Amino acid sequence: MTKQNGYRVALVAAMGMLVISQAQGAGYVLLDGGASYANLSTKRFDQAATDWRASSTATGARVSDDDRDTLWRLGAGYAWNDYWAVELFYENLGEYSGSMTLEGTGSQGASATLDATETVELSGFGAHLVGQWPLNDRFSMQGTAGLSYLENEREYHAEVNNFNTSVDSGSQSDDSREWVPTLGLGASFALTEQLDLRGRYTRYFEAGETDNLPSFDVDTVSAGFTWRW
């Protein structure tokens, strides 16, 4: 059994083990927004920069990353009772990138610069099993476990600028889809009988990967509303 299939079987089994109470259930819609952070590693760009610095023609090398973005999530849920709910949603976790700049001078004094950037954007559909612990009539703590089917939209762009010739550039793009496990903690506060305010922290395990950015986790902090009917 593959890792992705194992995640799916575990989630289905957990849902199947729930004992649904006789209390009346409630459906709701949800809207979340917030900030996301990717645990990026630029070690492949770092190694390329280190190797370049050892060259006699090198005059500089820099590596940077963009590991923060915003997220949004839109979906619907169903609460069987005060303790268990399930949510289905579409989400966009943002875009992340790593960049490298190499500079050098040839034997004839000509200077050149290589700029390379690799980006990945993460979005897709997800499901959460939500456990709730009411502390009073309005305030509840929450824990979530789930899966997201994320699309990795990846793009690599490189540009060489030799000051004695024209600029030479190229790019590549591709995308892939992966099952990603998630865990989270949060809280909700009932503003009215129908409207809840909530906040959550969620970790996405091995959510993204590119040729030059090894597999990385994504942490998100979000706030939003649910509307019950």
C-alpha positions in Angstrom: 0.0 0.0 0.0 1.4 3.4 -1.0 1.8 6.2 1.5 -1.0 8.3 -0.1 -3.4 5.3 -0.1 -2.6 4.7 3.6 -3.6 8.3 4.4 -6.9 7.9 2.6 -7.7 4.6 4.3 -6.8 6.0 7.7 -9.1 9.0 7.3 -12.0 6.8 6.0 -11.6 4.4 8.9 -11.5 7.2 11.5 -14.8 8.6 10.1 -16.3 5.1 10.1 -15.6 4.6 13.7 -17.5 7.6 14.9 -20.8 6.9 16.7 -23.3 9.4 15.5 -25.5 10.6 18.3 -29.3 11.1 18.0 -28.9 14.8 18.5 -29.9 16.9 15.5 -27.1 17.6 13.1 -26.4 21.0 11.5 -24.9 22.0 8.2 -22.8 25.1 7.7 -20.7 27.0 5.2 -17.2 28.3 6.0 -14.8 31.0 4.9 -11.2 31.3 6.2 -8.3 33.5 5.4 -4.9 34.0 6.9 -1.1 33.6 6.6 1.0 30.7 5.5 4.6 29.8 6.0 6.6 27.2 4.1 9.6 25.5 5.7 11.8 25.9 2.6 15.2 24.6 2.1 17.4 26.2 -0.5 20.3 23.8 -0.1 20.5 22.9 -3.8 20.8 26.6 -4.7 23.2 27.0 -1.8 25.4 24.2 -3.1 25.4 25.7 -6.6 26.4 29.1 -5.1 29.2 27.5 -3.1 30.6 25.7 -6.1 30.5 28.9 -8.1 32.4 30.9 -5.5 35.2 28.4 -5.8 35.6 29.4 -9.5 38.3 31.8 -10.5 35.8 33.8 -12.6 33.3 34.3 -9.8 32.7 37.7 -8.3 29.5 37.1 -6.3 26.8 34.6 -5.5 23.5 35.2 -3.6 20.6 32.9 -2.6 17.2 34.0 -1.2 13.7 32.6 -0.7 10.2 33.8 -0.3 8.6 31.5 2.2 5.5 33.5 3.3 2.2 34.1 1.6 -1.6 34.4 2.3 -4.2 31.6 2.2 -8.0 31.3 1.8 -10.4 28.5 2.2 -14.0 28.1 1.2 -16.3 25.1 1.8 -19.0 23.5 3.8 -19.3 21.3 6.9 -21.7 19.1 8.8 -21.7 18.8 12.6 -23.3 15.5 13.8 -23.4 16.9 17.4 -21.5 19.2 19.7 -18.4 17.0 19.5 -17.9 15.8 15.9 -18.0 17.5 12.5 -16.6 16.9 9.0 -15.6 19.7 6.5 -15.0 19.7 2.7 -13.4 22.8 1.1 -11.3 24.3 -1.6 -8.1 26.1 -0.6 -5.3 28.1 -1.9 -2.1 28.1 0.2 -0.1 30.6 -1.7 3.1 30.7 -3.8 6.7 30.1 -2.6 10.0 30.5 -4.3 13.8 30.2 -4.1 16.2 32.4 -6.1 19.9 32.4 -7.0 22.1 35.0 -8.6 25.6 34.2 -9.8 28.1 36.9 -11.0 31.4 36.5 -12.8 34.0 38.1 -15.0 35.7 36.4 -17.9 39.4 36.6 -18.9 38.6 39.4 -21.4 36.9 41.5 -18.7 33.3 40.7 -19.8 30.9 40.5 -16.9 27.9 38.1 -16.8 25.0 37.4 -14.4 22.8 34.3 -14.0 19.5 34.8 -12.3 17.5 31.6 -11.6 14.1 31.4 -9.7 11.9 28.4 -9.0 8.4 28.9 -7.7 5.6 26.6 -6.6 1.9 27.5 -6.0 -0.2 25.2 -3.9 -4.0 24.8 -4.2 -6.6 22.0 -4.1 -9.4 20.3 -2.3 -9.4 19.1 1.3 -11.3 17.4 4.0 -11.1 17.7 7.8 -12.5 15.5 10.6 -13.1 18.0 13.4 -13.2 17.1 17.1 -14.8 19.7 19.3 -14.7 20.3 23.1 -17.3 22.8 24.3 -16.1 24.7 27.3 -19.3 26.7 27.8 -22.3 27.6 25.7 -20.3 29.8 23.3 -16.6 28.8 23.4 -15.2 25.5 22.0 -11.7 24.1 21.5 -11.1 22.1 18.3 -8.7 19.6 16.8 -8.6 18.6 13.2 -7.1 15.7 11.1 -7.5 15.4 7.4 -6.2 15.2 3.9 -5.7 17.7 1.1 -5.3 16.9 -2.6 -3.0 19.6 -3.6 -1.8 20.7 -7.0 1.9 21.8 -7.2 2.1 24.3 -10.0 5.9 24.7 -10.5 7.9 27.1 -12.7 11.6 27.5 -13.2 13.0 30.6 -14.9 16.6 31.4 -15.7 18.2 34.5 -17.3 21.8 35.0 -18.3 22.9 38.6 -19.0 26.4 38.8 -20.6 27.2 42.5 -21.0 28.9 41.9 -24.3 26.0 40.1 -25.9 22.2 39.9 -25.7 20.2 38.5 -22.8 19.5 34.7 -23.0 16.6 33.3 -20.9 14.5 30.2 -20.6 11.7 28.8 -18.5 10.1 25.4 -17.7 6.8 24.7 -16.0 4.9 21.6 -14.8 2.4 20.5 -12.2 1.7 17.5 -10.1 -1.0 16.4 -7.6 -0.4 14.8 -4.2 -2.4 13.7 -1.2 -1.1 15.7 1.8 -2.0 14.8 5.5 -2.9 17.6 7.9 -3.2 18.2 11.6 -4.5 21.3 13.4 -5.7 23.0 16.5 -8.2 25.8 16.9 -11.1 27.4 18.7 -14.5 28.8 17.9 -16.8 31.4 19.5 -20.5 31.6 18.8 -21.5 35.2 18.0 -25.1 34.2 17.4 -27.1 31.0 17.1 -26.0 30.8 13.5 -22.8 32.7 13.2 -19.4 31.4 14.7 -16.0 33.1 14.7 -13.1 30.7 14.6 -9.3 30.6 14.4 -7.0 27.7 13.5 -3.4 26.6 13.1 -2.9 23.8 10.6 0.2 21.9 9.4 0.4 20.4 5.9 3.1 17.7 5.8 5.3 17.5 2.7 3.0 19.8 0.9 5.3 21.0 -1.9 8.4 20.2 -3.8 10.4 21.4 -6.8 13.7 20.4 -8.5 15.6 22.9 -6.4 13.3 23.2 -3.3 13.2 19.8 -1.5 10.0 18.6 0.0 8.7 21.1 2.6 5.9 21.4 5.2 3.5 24.4 5.3 2.1 26.0 8.5 -1.0 28.1 8.3 -2.8 30.4 10.8 -6.3 31.4 9.8 -9.4 33.1 11.0 -12.9 32.9 9.6 -16.6 32.5 10.0 -19.1 29.6 9.8 -22.8 30.1 9.1 -25.2 27.3 10.2 -28.6 26.6 8.7 
